[in-house]
């Protein structure tokens, strides 16, 4: 019969290795993550602002009737609001 202390030590070492690996991958991955704020709804539109990075903020506007999600960002040079991307929600969530 194996010593229960050896099994416990092996499990603790395995857990420590897994947790260390998870911590390292969390801090090494430097891809920008979009972060959203609280949404607001006005009629047929749902709008939410979000930070794309420390320099840029994005406004996401969902048009419920048209089924579109638009992303807007301010262009500081021209001082205008630019449409970055538009996504057809029905096509995005269609079952394949």
Secondary structure by P-SEA (a helix, b strand, c coil): cccaaaaaaaaaaaaaaaaaaaaaaaaacccbbbbbcbbbbcccbbbbbbbccccbbbbbbbbcccbbbbbbbbbccccccccccccccccccccc
